[in-house]
Structures are given as C-alpha cells and as structure tokens.
Amino acid sequence: MTENGSQPVAPKVAPRDRGARRFVTFTYLVIGGVIAYALISGPDGFAASVNEFLTATPTPSASPSASPSTSATP
C-alpha cells in the first residue's frame, strides 16, 4: 500500500525557474521596441514619410499630352 491508502503518490517536482527566460524575452521586447520607435518616429522615419506622402503636392508632368490646354499653334 501507499502512503494515502490506495492512491499512488506522485513525486513532488520542483517548480522550474523561468526567471532567465522571462528576462531574455523582456529584453528582446524592449530592444525591439526601441528599434521600432526609432524607425517609426525618427527624422526620416515611417511617420515622417507618411506625413510627407499625405501632404505632398503633385509635381507637374513632363509629358506634353498631360496638359491639353497648352497646345501649340501652327
């Protein structure tokens, strides 16, 4: 018989130390966040590029067929 009557006793397992894994994961997330922040909000970052793209005025076309109002007279 076992210690608890007819129930088998499971061996006690020490909890795993996940501190190192959590630290590495947290560190990767922080480093990735810093890099992403720099890429997004830097002077030439994604946000600045999108802002320039949305506020840009179209450049005049070099094609003579694009502007029919300026036709050459013979």
C-alpha positions as CSV (number, residue, x, y, z in Angstrom):
1,M,0.0,0.0,0.0
2,T,1.0,3.6,-0.5
3,E,1.0,6.5,2.0
4,N,-2.5,7.7,1.1
5,G,-4.3,4.4,1.1
6,S,-4.9,3.1,-2.4
7,Q,-3.9,6.3,-4.2
8,P,-0.4,6.4,-5.7
9,V,1.7,9.2,-4.6
10,A,3.1,11.5,-7.3
11,P,6.7,12.6,-6.9
12,K,7.0,16.2,-6.0
13,V,8.6,18.2,-8.7
14,A,10.3,21.4,-8.0
15,P,8.9,24.3,-10.0
16,R,11.1,25.3,-12.9
17,D,13.0,28.6,-12.7
18,R,11.7,30.7,-15.6
19,G,13.4,33.9,-14.5
20,A,16.1,33.7,-17.1
21,R,13.7,33.0,-19.9
22,R,11.4,35.9,-18.9
23,F,14.4,38.2,-18.6
24,V,15.5,37.3,-22.1
25,T,12.0,37.7,-23.6
26,F,11.5,41.0,-21.8
27,T,14.9,42.2,-23.0
28,Y,14.2,41.3,-26.6
29,L,10.8,43.1,-26.4
30,V,12.5,46.2,-25.0
31,I,15.2,46.3,-27.6
32,G,12.7,45.6,-30.4
33,G,10.5,48.4,-29.1
34,V,13.4,50.9,-29.0
35,I,14.4,50.0,-32.6
36,A,10.8,50.2,-33.8
37,Y,10.3,53.6,-32.1
38,A,13.4,54.9,-33.8
39,L,12.3,53.6,-37.2
40,I,8.8,54.9,-36.9
41,S,9.4,58.3,-35.3
42,G,12.9,59.3,-36.3
43,P,13.6,62.3,-38.5
44,D,13.4,60.1,-41.6
45,G,11.1,57.6,-40.0
46,F,7.9,55.9,-41.2
47,A,5.7,58.5,-39.6
48,A,7.6,61.4,-41.3
49,S,7.4,59.6,-44.7
50,V,3.7,59.0,-44.4
51,N,3.2,62.6,-43.4
52,E,5.2,63.9,-46.4
53,F,3.3,61.4,-48.6
54,L,-0.1,62.6,-47.5
55,T,0.7,66.3,-47.6
56,A,2.7,66.3,-50.8
57,T,1.5,68.3,-53.8
58,P,1.7,66.6,-57.2
59,T,4.6,67.6,-59.4
60,P,3.8,68.9,-62.9
61,S,4.0,66.3,-65.6
62,A,6.8,66.4,-68.2
63,S,4.5,64.8,-70.7
64,P,3.2,67.2,-73.4
65,S,-0.1,65.2,-73.7
66,A,-0.9,65.6,-70.0
67,S,-1.9,69.3,-70.4
68,P,-4.3,69.7,-73.4
69,S,-4.9,73.4,-72.6
70,T,-1.3,74.3,-73.7
71,S,-1.5,73.2,-77.3
72,A,1.0,74.6,-79.8
73,T,-0.4,76.8,-82.5
74,P,0.8,76.4,-86.1
